Amino acid sequence: MVPNAKLCERFRGFYPVVIDIETSGFDPQQNAILEIAAITLKMDEDGFLLPDQTLQFNVNPFENAILEPTALAFNGIDPDNPLRDAVDEKVALEAIFKVVRTSIKENECTRAVIVAHNAHFDHRFLMAASERAGIKRNPFHPFATFDTASLCGLVFGQTVLAKACEAAQIPFDHKQAHSALYDTEKTAILFCEIVNRFRRLGGWPLAVDESENEE
């Protein structure tokens, strides 16, 4: 056990937030965010990481955004569907950032870090949308990320989300894949499993080399 374990001590003051973004293409300057989900994390008294709060928004494309037909066919999103109950990207980001800032403070952390599968993609879209919306208090680190594709390649020998979940014995429904909410939920469970597995194997807290104190 780790008495009174603190999340801020696990990642040198960084607060991990799991993010998944569905878009209308690959260019964050020209293509729109169509759906975004975020899951904050918490640490229990034994030092194990767990999912905490979940937020999800369907998002209206920004003005003059390019909607690639191949991207829409891939994620199955119809931006014109009135049942989406979509909001503008500024509304979605401000709501997420507010919760993240509160969690940073509650966990005594200094800044949030995006956790995502192929995190560079989601990070670029989040930063571009934040700048486009004129949001001045972006709680996320400007370039650092925790990429679960890389971590899963190391731990499970798999880089595809579904395959990594299978290797980690986490149920994965392919019919629900490419929904931002579903992928975020699975990525959060996967990231927690990787961190907690390292904890169970004795890799955290870091062992102290007593020989260094004898010199």
URMO-V514039 format. One record per run of one state. SS is the DSSP state (H for helix, E for strand, C for the rest). FROM is the first residue (numbers start at 1). LEN is the number of residues. If there is no record, write none. Layout:
ss=SS from=FROM len=LEN
ss=SS from=FROM len=LEN
//
This chain:
ss=C from=1 len=6
ss=H from=7 len=3
ss=C from=10 len=4
ss=E from=14 len=10
ss=C from=24 len=7
ss=E from=31 len=1
ss=C from=32 len=1
ss=E from=33 len=11
ss=C from=44 len=5
ss=E from=49 len=11
ss=C from=60 len=6
ss=E from=66 len=1
ss=C from=67 len=2
ss=H from=69 len=7
ss=C from=76 len=6
ss=H from=82 len=3
ss=C from=85 len=2
ss=E from=87 len=1
ss=C from=88 len=1
ss=H from=89 len=18
ss=C from=107 len=4
ss=E from=111 len=6
ss=C from=117 len=2
ss=H from=119 len=14
ss=C from=133 len=7
ss=E from=140 len=8
ss=H from=148 len=8
ss=C from=156 len=5
ss=H from=161 len=7
ss=C from=168 len=6
ss=H from=174 len=3
ss=C from=177 len=3
ss=H from=180 len=21
ss=C from=201 len=9
ss=H from=210 len=5
ss=C from=215 len=1
//
